Amino acid sequence: MAWFRIIVAVACRPRLWATAVRQMWRTAAPGWYRRAPFLPVPAGEYLRFRLVTQYGDAHHRPEVADVVNYLAWCRQWNSDTP
């Protein structure tokens, strides 16, 4: 359910679309196209690491505002990098 709300929140922010796609590709697990669900989703280890560093718990669901803020930060960082 959290992922659906995140997708809707990003869909409502066209300025973040390209950044979201770019981050999806950057964090996709190697060989994602060979394993179900055949989507470029982050590697489980990476996602657990990010959840522990953000929330202190690998089982905490990502919060919509945090994902939107992260994508906005990535967008800004990419525009500042030569």
Secondary structure in CASP SS format (residue, H / E / C, confidence):
PFRMAT SS
TARGET T0000
AUTHOR 0000-0000-0000
METHOD secondary structure of the structure
MODEL  1
M C 1.00
A H 1.00
W H 1.00
F H 1.00
R H 1.00
I H 1.00
I H 1.00
V H 1.00
A H 1.00
V H 1.00
A H 1.00
C C 1.00
R C 1.00
P H 1.00
R H 1.00
L H 1.00
W H 1.00
A H 1.00
T H 1.00
A H 1.00
V H 1.00
R H 1.00
Q H 1.00
M H 1.00
W H 1.00
R H 1.00
T H 1.00
A E 1.00
A C 1.00
P C 1.00
G C 1.00
W H 1.00
Y H 1.00
R H 1.00
R C 1.00
A C 1.00
P C 1.00
F C 1.00
L C 1.00
P C 1.00
V C 1.00
P E 1.00
A C 1.00
G H 1.00
E H 1.00
Y H 1.00
L H 1.00
R H 1.00
F H 1.00
R H 1.00
L H 1.00
V H 1.00
T H 1.00
Q H 1.00
Y H 1.00
G C 1.00
D C 1.00
A C 1.00
H C 1.00
H C 1.00
R C 1.00
P C 1.00
E C 1.00
V H 1.00
A H 1.00
D H 1.00
V H 1.00
V H 1.00
N H 1.00
Y H 1.00
L H 1.00
A H 1.00
W H 1.00
C H 1.00
R H 1.00
Q H 1.00
W H 1.00
N H 1.00
S H 1.00
D H 1.00
T C 1.00
P C 1.00
END
